[in-house]
């Protein structure tokens, strides 16, 4: 390969990497925007104590907390939950969700 061909390959590779970086930055920005919107909705839906409980849960079980956040937003949008949701109501929801998860039994045949 000649020096010019190598330089051309380097330029193309650099452009490709810059495009990838730009796309990744756009995805990150979109995710941050969605997270901000979700947090704004949760501030309207939950009381301060309930938000604190949810953030504590998020530290221990992040996947479960994300699912719970989405469920709470859906309940509020559908009008199935009284707004704002108090800490006691959130506890009841958590107890109901936990009882569903513990019913799994494995039997040996």
Secondary structure, 3 states (H helix, E strand, C coil): CCHHHHHHHHHHHHHHHHHHHHHHHHHHHHHHHHHHHHHHHHHHHECHHHHHHHHHHHHHCHHHHHHHHHHHHHHHHHCCCCCCECHHHHHHHHHHHHHHHCCCCCCCC
